[in-house]
Amino acid sequence: MPISGHCLCKAVTYSVNIEQPLATAYDHCDDCQRQSGSTYSLVAIVPKDLLELNGPTKTYTSNGSSGQPVHRVFCGECGSPIAHDPEAAPPIIALKAGTFDTEIKKTLKPDTEIWTASKLPFCSEHLAKPFEHMPQ
């Protein structure tokens, strides 16, 4: 079954023809904290060429830690963050896993933490694969 999801207002929908994400991670970077308004962003890494995205999206672009642009895709209607698309890693895109369809979200098994250098001190989760910055 493909991965599918949508924004809060359902104007933006997507599907990815893959059974499971390549990785599911807590992204502790400061940008994800700000974009999500929370302590981290739960992201699911998928092949970009398998993503079918529909609806009125907007993009905010800023440089990531690599010095290359990161395109943050969000719904143009309700503002829900949908994905971040780093130019430093062209074959993948990081979907905001909170936008997955409910039954799919329930099956996720996060095992990776990225940007633990920015992890807030009160976050007590410790996943199996921590990375101080981005994995290479």
C-alpha positions, 0 to 999 in steps of 0.5 A, spaced: 500 500 500 502 506 498 504 512 503 499 517 502 497 523 506 494 531 506 494 537 510 490 540 515 485 543 510 485 537 505 487 542 499 494 538 498 494 531 498 500 526 496 502 519 495 508 515 494 508 508 491 513 505 497 511 500 502 515 504 508 519 510 508 527 509 507 528 512 514 523 515 519 527 520 524 526 525 529 529 532 526 531 536 532 534 542 527 532 549 529 529 550 523 524 544 524 523 546 531 521 553 528 517 550 522 513 545 526 512 549 533 514 543 537 521 540 539 522 536 533 519 534 526 517 527 525 520 526 518 519 520 513 525 520 508 522 517 501 525 517 494 523 524 491 521 521 484 516 516 487 512 522 490 506 525 487 504 531 490 497 535 488 494 542 491 496 549 492 503 548 495 508 554 497 515 554 498 520 557 503 527 556 501 533 558 506 540 555 506 541 548 510 547 546 514 550 544 507 550 551 505 545 549 499 538 551 499 533 547 503 526 548 500 520 547 505 514 545 502 507 547 505 500 548 504 498 555 501 491 554 504 492 552 511 500 553 512 501 545 514 508 543 513 508 538 508 516 536 506 523 539 506 527 538 500 534 539 501 538 540 494 544 537 498 540 530 497 537 530 490 534 523 490 530 524 497 525 528 500 523 528 507 515 528 508 512 531 515 510 524 517 504 528 521 501 529 515 500 521 513 493 518 513 492 516 520 492 509 519 499 509 516 502 514 521 500 508 527 505 503 523 511 508 523 517 506 527 522 512 528 529 509 529 533 515 527 535 522 530 538 527 526 541 534 529 541 531 536 546 537 537 540 542 537 536 537 541 532 540 547 535 538 553 528 536 556 527 531 550 528 524 553 527 520 547 534 516 545 533 512 538 537 507 536 541 511 530 543 518 533 546 523 529 549 529 531 548 533 525 546 530 518 548 523 516 553 522 510 
